[in-house]
């Protein structure tokens, strides 16, 4: 299932993020920061960038930058609906004062709200997501750009993304393999133990036999 993977919130006046939420691990934060830096001066604009199997969507409005990364097949309409919803929540909660906020200053409960919003947009069908009418034209006019064209030559980055569900699957597979390996080693140890015991029994038997034979003589 295509999903939202990562969200970054920044301001035009601060190079560092105000907050971020991620459902995966990898180096995509570096790519996100590069995009934000290159688009920081593009006021009141929304853009989309394709890179490898993923999409980066960004909106810079009233000095607040919201970026999300998602799977390439995730609906652009849903992605920007999510971004606009995040932006509305930011202004409802912090107002224009957020423009002068320091790095990672968004409150923990607000970050949790955005996380729950990501979960909601990942679970609901496209036709259940409503975009505010004033934003419809903005979404329609957004052109998807290839991110490789805006990063500097020689800066190509191999995007590494390990999603939570993939990590969980890998963990289960690793645990299963570990159990299998443990079982194999236990069986080998048991066989070795039995062989040693049999050898000891034979040796003890021979010693007893020889001792009894000597006494009989």
Secondary structure, DSSP 8 states (H G I E B T S, - for coil): ---EEEEEEEETTEEEEEEEEESEEESHHHHHHHHHHHHTT--SEEEEEEETTEEEEEEEETTEEEEEEEETTS-HHHHHHHHHHHHHHHHHHHGGGGGG--TT-S-HHHHHHHHHHHHHHHHS-GGG----HHHHHHHHT--EEEGGGTS-TT------EEEHHHHHHHHHHHHHHHHHHHHHHHHHHHHHHHHHHHHHHHHHHHHHHHHHHHHH-
